[in-house]
C-alpha cells in the first residue's frame, strides 16, 4: 500500500464517500474561511490554558502533589470521551450540527469564568500561594477542569461532524493548515503582549489568563453562526441507554478491523499525554530560583509550543491533502515519540545548560493536538458520512484507556524520578507509529468495512 497517491490531490471517492450536494459545494470556500476563523479564535483561547504548561503550573501553585498533577490527564480524557459517546446519537439526528458546535464552545468558557472570579477572591499572593490557599481549591479546579473537557469533547465531536458534512476529504488538510498557522501567529502575538505583565503579578495573573481563555471561546462560539449549513432531513433519534451505547462502541471496535487498527494507533499515540503534567516540572527543576519566581519561562514554553503547532500544521496539512493522512500520522507519531527522550537529554546536561534549549521539548509537543486532528480526519474519510458522530465518539472513547494509569504515573515520577517513566512513554508512543504500517489508505479506496447501522433510521451509503 504505497503512501504517495497517484495524481494527487485528485481523490478517487469510493462508494462510502458520495459527492456532496451542490449547495454544500457552492458554500465550501466560505465555510472553510468561517471555520478557520472559528478555529483561530479557539486557538487564541486555548493558548492561555496550554495543557503542558499553564494548567500544571496552576495545579503546582495551589497544590504541588505529583498524584494531583497526574489526575489532570485522566480527568481530561474521561470527561472528553464518555459524554460525546452518549451524545453522538443526538448529534447525528440534529438538523443543523453548527448549533451544537456553537453551544459546546460557549460552554467551554463558563468554567474559566468561575476559576478567574475564584482566584481573584481567594488568591493570597503575599504568603507563597499554595501555603495560604483554601484546601477546597484543588477540588474546585479539578471539577471545573472536568466540565471544560465535557464541553470540549462535545465540541470536538461536533467540529469533526461539521467538517465531514461541509468540507470534502481533500480540502480538510488546507483548512487545518491555514487555521493552524494563522491561529498560532495571532495566539503567540497575544501571549507576547499580555502574558509578561500578568506573570509579573504576585499571583502570576492566573485570573486574567483564565478570563482571556473564556473570551477566546466566546468569540469562537459566536463565529460558528456564520457557517452556511443546509439542514439535514428530520429523522427520529431513538433513545438508548448508556450501557447500550457502550456495547455498540465495543461492537464497532471488535468487528471492524480497519477501525480497530486506527483506534489502537490512537491509544498508543495519546499515551504521550501521560507525561504532559511532568514536562514543565522537569523544566522548572533546571531553572534558577529567580527564574522560577518570575514565571517568564511559562511564556517562552507556551510560545514555543504554539509556534511548533503552527509550523507543523501548515506543513502537515498540505502533505495530508497530497499524500493522504496515513503517512502524515506515521511521521507525526514518530516525532512525538522522541519528545520524552529529548526532555531527558536536555535535563541531563551539566550545570543545567539544557534549560536554555528546553523550549525544543514544547515546540515538538505542539504536534499532539495536530496529530489528534489528523487522526480524526483519517476516520472521517474511512467512515460512512452518516456514521461520522458514532465513529469519532468511539475513537475518542478508545483513547481513554491509557489514562487510567495517569495518577500512578504521577506517583511514580515522585518516587522514581522522570527517567523510567519518560523512556516507557517514548517506547509506547513509538509502537503506535509502527502500527500505522498496517493501516488502510482511503485515498486508494481502501475503506472501512461497512458496519451495521445502530438503529433502523441509520443508513450506510
C-alpha positions in Angstrom: 0.0 0.0 0.0 2.0 3.0 -1.2 1.9 6.2 0.7 2.2 8.5 -2.3 -1.1 9.0 -4.1 -1.3 8.8 -7.9 -2.4 12.0 -9.5 -2.7 13.7 -6.0 -4.5 15.7 -4.8 -7.4 14.4 -7.0 -9.3 11.9 -4.9 -11.0 8.8 -6.1 -14.0 8.9 -3.9 -15.2 5.4 -3.2 -18.8 4.3 -2.6 -18.7 5.4 1.0 -17.9 9.0 0.1 -20.5 10.3 -2.4 -20.1 13.8 -3.9 -21.7 16.4 -1.6 -24.9 18.2 -2.8 -24.4 21.3 -4.9 -25.5 23.7 -2.1 -22.6 22.4 0.1 -20.1 22.7 -2.7 -21.2 26.2 -3.5 -20.6 27.3 0.1 -17.5 25.3 0.7 -14.9 28.0 0.2 -16.8 30.4 2.5 -17.2 27.7 5.1 -13.5 27.0 5.0 -12.9 30.6 5.8 -15.6 30.7 8.5 -14.4 27.5 10.2 -10.9 28.8 10.0 -11.9 32.0 11.9 -13.7 29.8 14.5 -10.6 27.6 15.0 -8.3 30.7 15.1 -10.4 32.1 18.0 -10.5 28.8 19.7 -6.7 28.6 19.5 -6.5 32.1 20.9 -8.4 31.0 24.0 -6.6 27.6 24.2 -3.1 29.0 24.2 -3.8 30.6 27.6 -4.7 27.3 29.1 -2.0 25.2 27.5 -2.2 21.7 28.9 1.6 21.1 29.1 2.4 24.4 30.8 -0.4 26.7 32.3 -2.7 24.1 33.8 0.0 22.0 35.5 1.6 25.3 36.7 -1.7 26.4 38.3 -2.0 23.0 39.9 1.5 23.3 41.3 0.6 26.8 42.6 -2.4 25.5 44.6 -1.0 22.0 45.4 2.3 20.6 44.5 1.4 16.9 44.8 2.5 14.8 41.9 -0.5 12.5 42.1 -2.8 15.5 41.7 -0.9 16.6 38.6 -1.4 13.1 37.4 -5.1 13.4 37.8 -5.3 16.1 35.1 -4.8 13.8 32.1 -7.3 11.2 33.3 -10.0 13.8 34.0 -9.2 15.3 30.6 -9.8 12.0 28.7 -12.7 10.6 30.7 -14.7 13.8 30.5 -13.9 14.4 26.8 -14.7 10.8 25.8 -17.7 9.4 27.6 -20.2 12.4 27.2 -19.5 12.6 23.4 -20.2 8.9 23.0 -23.6 9.3 24.8 -24.4 12.4 22.9 -23.4 11.1 19.4 -26.9 9.8 18.5 -28.5 13.2 19.3 -25.8 14.9 17.2 -26.4 12.6 14.3 -30.2 13.4 14.4 -29.7 17.2 14.7 -30.7 19.0 11.5 -28.0 21.7 11.9 -24.8 20.5 13.6 -23.4 24.0 13.8 -25.8 24.8 16.6 -24.3 22.1 18.8 -20.8 23.2 17.8 -21.6 26.8 18.9 -23.3 25.9 22.2 -20.5 23.5 23.2 -17.9 26.2 22.5 -19.8 28.7 24.7 -20.0 26.0 27.4 -16.2 25.7 27.4 -15.9 29.3 28.6 -18.1 29.1 31.7 -15.6 27.1 34.0 -12.8 29.6 33.2 -15.0 32.5 34.3 -15.6 30.6 37.6 -11.9 30.0 38.0 -11.0 33.6 37.3 -13.5 35.0 39.8 -12.5 32.4 42.4 -8.8 33.2 42.0 -9.4 37.0 42.4 -11.4 36.3 45.6 -9.2 33.7 47.4 -5.7 34.2 45.9 -3.2 35.4 48.6 0.0 36.2 46.7 1.9 37.5 49.7 2.3 34.2 51.5 3.6 31.8 49.0 0.5 30.8 47.1 0.0 27.1 48.0 0.6 27.7 51.7 -2.2 30.2 52.1 -4.9 28.9 49.8 -8.1 27.1 50.9 -7.9 23.3 50.9 -11.0 23.1 48.6 -9.4 25.0 45.8 -7.7 21.9 44.1 -11.1 20.1 44.2 -12.9 23.1 42.6 -10.1 23.3 40.0 -10.5 19.6 39.1 -14.3 20.0 38.9 -14.0 23.0 36.6 -11.4 21.1 34.6 -13.7 18.2 34.1 -16.6 20.5 33.0 -14.3 22.1 30.5 -13.5 18.8 28.9 -17.1 17.6 28.9 -17.8 20.6 26.7 -14.6 20.2 24.8 -15.4 16.6 23.9 -18.8 17.5 22.5 -17.2 20.5 20.7 -14.6 18.3 19.1 -17.2 15.7 18.1 -19.4 18.5 16.5 -16.4 20.1 14.8 -15.4 16.8 13.2 -19.0 16.2 12.1 -19.5 19.7 10.7 -16.2 19.2 8.8 -17.3 15.8 7.5 -20.6 17.3 6.3 -19.4 20.6 4.7 -15.8 20.1 3.6 -14.5 17.5 1.1 -11.8 15.0 2.1 -9.1 16.6 0.1 -9.7 20.1 1.4 -9.7 19.4 5.1 -5.9 19.5 5.2 -5.8 23.1 3.9 -8.4 24.1 6.4 -6.2 22.7 9.2 -3.1 24.3 7.6 -4.4 27.8 7.2 -6.3 28.0 10.5 -3.5 26.4 12.4 -0.8 28.7 11.1 -2.8 31.9 11.4 -4.2 30.8 14.8 -0.7 30.3 16.1 0.6 33.6 14.8 -2.3 35.5 16.4 -2.2 33.5 19.6 1.6 33.9 20.0 1.3 37.6 19.4 -1.4 37.8 22.1 0.8 35.9 24.6 3.8 38.1 24.0 1.8 41.2 24.5 -0.3 40.1 27.6 1.4 37.2 29.4 4.6 39.1 30.6 2.7 41.7 32.5 0.4 39.1 34.0 3.2 36.7 35.1 4.9 39.6 36.9 1.9 40.0 39.2 2.4 38.4 42.6 -0.3 35.8 41.9 1.1 35.1 38.4 -2.0 36.6 36.8 -3.9 33.4 36.6 -7.3 35.2 36.9 -6.6 37.3 33.8 -5.2 34.2 32.0 -8.4 32.3 32.6 -10.6 35.2 31.6 -8.7 35.6 28.3 -9.3 31.9 27.7 -13.1 32.4 28.2 -13.1 35.4 25.9 -11.5 33.4 23.1 -14.1 30.6 23.4 -17.0 33.1 23.4 -15.8 34.6 20.2 -15.2 31.2 18.6 -18.7 30.1 19.5 -20.2 33.3 18.0 -18.4 32.8 14.7 -20.0 29.4 14.1 -23.3 31.1 13.3 -21.8 32.4 10.1 -21.3 28.9 8.7 -23.7 28.1 5.9 -25.1 24.6 6.7 -28.2 23.2 4.8 -30.4 21.3 7.2 -30.4 17.5 7.3 -33.6 15.5 6.9 -35.6 15.4 10.1 -35.1 11.8 11.4 -36.2 10.4 14.7 -33.4 9.5 17.2 -34.4 6.5 19.4 -33.4 6.9 23.0 -30.7 4.4 24.1 -29.2 3.6 27.5 -25.6 4.4 28.1 -24.8 0.7 28.5 -26.2 0.0 25.1 -24.1 2.8 23.5 -21.0 1.4 25.2 -21.8 -2.1 23.7 -22.3 -0.6 20.3 -18.9 1.1 20.6 -17.4 -2.2 21.5 -19.1 -3.9 18.6 -17.6 -1.3 16.2 -14.1 -1.7 17.7 -14.2 -5.5 17.7 -15.9 -6.2 14.4 -14.3 -3.6 12.2 -10.6 -4.4 11.6 -9.6 -1.2 9.9 -11.3 0.9 12.6 -9.7 -1.2 15.3 -6.2 -0.6 13.8 -6.5 3.2 13.8 -8.1 3.1 17.3 -5.1 1.1 18.6 -2.7 3.6 16.9 -4.6 6.4 18.6 -4.4 4.8 22.0 -0.7 4.3 21.8 -0.1 7.9 20.4 -2.2 9.6 23.1 -0.1 8.0 25.8 2.2 11.0 25.3 -0.3 13.0 27.4 0.5 10.9 30.4 3.8 12.8 30.6 2.2 16.2 29.9 2.0 17.5 33.5 5.6 16.5 34.2 7.4 18.1 31.3 7.0 21.6 32.9 8.0 20.2 36.3 11.2 18.7 34.8 11.9 22.0 33.1 11.4 24.0 36.3 14.0 21.9 38.1 16.6 23.1 35.6 15.8 26.8 36.3 17.3 29.0 39.0 15.2 30.3 41.9 14.9 33.8 40.3 13.7 32.3 37.0 11.1 30.1 38.8 9.7 33.1 40.7 9.4 35.3 37.7 7.3 32.8 35.8 8.7 34.0 32.5 9.7 30.5 31.5 5.9 29.7 31.2 5.5 32.3 28.5 8.5 31.0 26.5 7.3 27.4 26.7 3.7 28.4 25.6 5.1 30.4 22.7 7.4 27.6 21.6 4.6 25.0 21.7 2.3 27.1 19.6 4.9 28.1 17.1 5.7 24.4 16.7 2.0 23.7 16.3 1.6 26.4 13.7 4.6 25.5 11.6 3.8 21.8 11.7 0.1 22.3 11.0 0.9 24.3 7.8 3.4 21.7 6.6 1.5 18.5 7.5 -1.9 19.9 6.5 -0.8 20.3 2.9 1.1 17.0 3.0 -2.1 15.3 4.1 -4.1 16.7 1.2 -1.4 15.5 -1.2 -0.2 12.2 0.2 -3.1 11.2 2.4 -3.4 11.1 6.2 -1.8 7.7 6.8 1.8 8.7 6.1 1.4 12.0 7.9 0.1 10.3 11.1 3.1 8.0 11.0 5.6 10.8 10.8 3.9 12.9 13.5 3.8 10.0 16.0 7.5 9.1 15.4 8.4 12.8 16.1 6.3 12.7 19.3 7.9 9.5 20.5 11.2 11.4 20.6 10.0 14.2 22.9 10.4 12.5 26.3 13.9 11.4 25.3 14.8 15.0 24.2 13.5 16.3 27.5 15.6 13.8 29.5 18.7 14.6 27.4 18.3 18.3 28.0 17.8 17.7 31.7 20.9 15.6 31.9 23.3 18.2 30.6 25.9 19.5 33.0 25.2 22.7 35.1 21.6 22.7 33.8 22.9 24.1 30.5 19.9 22.4 28.8 17.5 24.9 30.3 18.1 27.4 27.6 17.1 24.8 25.0 14.2 23.2 26.9 11.8 25.1 24.6 12.5 22.5 22.0 10.6 20.0 24.0 7.5 22.1 24.0 7.8 23.0 20.3 7.7 19.3 19.5 4.7 18.8 21.8 2.8 21.1 19.6 2.4 18.1 17.3 0.0 16.5 19.8 -3.3 18.4 19.0 -2.3 18.3 15.3 -1.9 14.5 15.4 -5.2 14.2 17.2 -7.0 16.2 14.4 -5.2 14.3 11.6 -6.4 11.0 13.1 -9.9 12.5 13.2 -9.7 13.5 9.5 -8.5 10.0 8.7 -11.5 8.4 10.3 -13.8 10.9 8.6 -12.5 9.6 5.3 -12.9 6.0 6.2 -16.3 6.1 7.9 -19.7 6.3 6.1 -20.8 10.0 6.3 -24.0 9.2 8.2 -21.9 7.5 10.9 -19.3 10.2 11.5 -20.5 11.0 15.0 -20.5 7.4 16.0 -17.0 6.6 14.7 -15.4 9.8 16.1 -17.1 9.3 19.5 -15.9 5.6 19.6 -12.4 6.7 18.7 -12.3 9.2 21.5 -13.6 6.6 23.9 -10.8 4.2 22.9 -8.2 6.9 23.6 -9.4 7.0 27.2 -7.9 3.6 28.1 -4.2 4.7 28.7 -5.3 7.5 31.1 -6.3 5.2 33.9 -2.6 4.9 34.6 -2.1 8.6 34.9 -2.3 9.0 38.7 0.1 6.1 39.1 2.4 7.7 36.6 2.4 10.9 38.7 3.1 8.9 41.9 5.9 7.0 40.1 7.5 10.3 39.0 7.6 11.4 42.6 9.1 8.1 43.8 11.4 7.0 41.0 12.1 10.2 39.0 11.5 11.2 35.4 13.8 8.8 33.6 12.0 5.4 33.7 8.6 6.9 33.1 9.7 9.1 30.1 11.5 6.2 28.5 8.5 4.0 28.9 6.2 6.6 27.4 8.5 7.1 24.4 8.5 3.3 23.7 4.7 3.1 23.9 4.2 6.0 21.5 6.8 4.6 19.0 4.8 1.4 18.9 1.8 3.5 17.7 3.9 4.6 14.7 4.8 1.0 13.9 1.1 0.1 13.8 0.4 2.6 11.1 2.1 0.3 8.6 -0.9 -1.9 8.7 -3.5 0.9 8.2 -5.7 1.3 5.1 -5.4 4.3 2.9 -8.9 5.7 1.9 -7.4 7.8 -0.9 -6.7 4.5 -2.6 -10.3 3.4 -1.9 -9.3 1.1 1.0 -12.4 2.0 3.0 -13.7 0.7 6.3 -15.8 -2.4 6.2 -19.4 -1.4 6.3 -20.6 -1.8 9.9 -24.3 -2.4 10.6 -26.4 0.7 11.3 -27.1 1.1 15.0 -30.8 1.9 14.5 -33.4 1.5 11.8 -33.1 5.1 10.7 -29.4 4.8 10.0 -28.1 4.1 6.6 -24.7 3.2 5.3 -24.0 4.8 2.0 
